[in-house]
Amino acid sequence: MPRNVVSASLSVLLSVAVVSAAAQVSLPPNQVDHFKDTSMLVPPAGVKVAIIEWEDLECPACAHAFPFVHMAIDHYHIPLVRYDFLIPGHMWSREAALYARYLQDKVSPDVATEYRREVFASQYKLASKDDLNRFTQEFFAKRGKQMPFVVDPTGELQREINADDNLGNKLGLTETPTLVVVTPKGWIQVKDVSDLYQAIDQAEAMVGSGADEHRKTARK
């Protein structure tokens, strides 16, 4: 979903000039976004291939991409690095991101992922913050948990979301979802989620057979 992005500061623009140029390709071909600082497009330490995704919980395209992304990480046994990137004008996506962060930090990452999954599946009936609040109360109740009266009393979760948002602005995002398959040697932007498996196969070829061997071992 399109997002208006404020121009980067001069210091960020200058930093782009010194960012080393790794392999920068896309699937479908020749559709790489005009990113600014791509220094964050690397996998976690010790990982050969990973998916990085920026998403907004109120974005229909993100809802469409969600099952493809999670089938891919289950199939290939590679990590997903997920960031929130809030779309201006969305009525309840910030609150949904706060609830998801609360579940991730205070309950478990798996429950947080399930919350995101159910929010995406229920977008069509969430027309307001009140709708989201009722939906979230039901989500907590079904799992025998009490929804906190104040989700983020210290502002810690909001700071985490702001950090994600700032990282997206540093990259120069213009839409959600933004999906990138990353390796230590380069990255592949996935413009069509149906090409995700092909992008991962190319990324594994980029870094050699070690990624394949790791996947085979993980499947045993």
BELVEN-V576331 format. One line per field, one symbol per residue. ss: DSSP state (H for helix, E for strand, L for the rest). psi: psi as a letter, one per 30 degrees, with the letter a starting at -180 (. if undefined). A space follows every 50 residues. Layout:
# BELVEN-V576331
ss: ???
psi: ???
This chain:
# BELVEN-V576331
ss: LELLLLLLLHHHHHHHLLLLLLEEEEELLLLLLLLLLLLLLLLLLLLLLE EEEEELLLLHHHHHHHHHHHHHHHHHLLEEEEEELLLLLLLLHHHHHHHH HHHHHHHLHHHHHHHHHHHHHLHHHLLLHHHHHHHHHHHHHHLLLLLLLL LLLLLHHHHHHHHHHHHHHHHLLLELLEEEEEELLEEEEELLHHHHHHHH HHHHHHHLLHHHHHHHHHHL
psi: klkkkkklleeeeefeffkkjakjllkllhgklilcjgffilllkgkekl kkkklkfgjeeeeefeeeefeeeeefhllkjkkkjkkkfkegeeeeeeee eeeeefdkeeeeeeeeeeeefgefgjfleeeeeeeeeeeeefgglkkkej eiffgeeeeeeeeeeeeeeeehkflkljkkkklffaljkjfjffgeeeee eeeeeegafeeeeeeeeff.
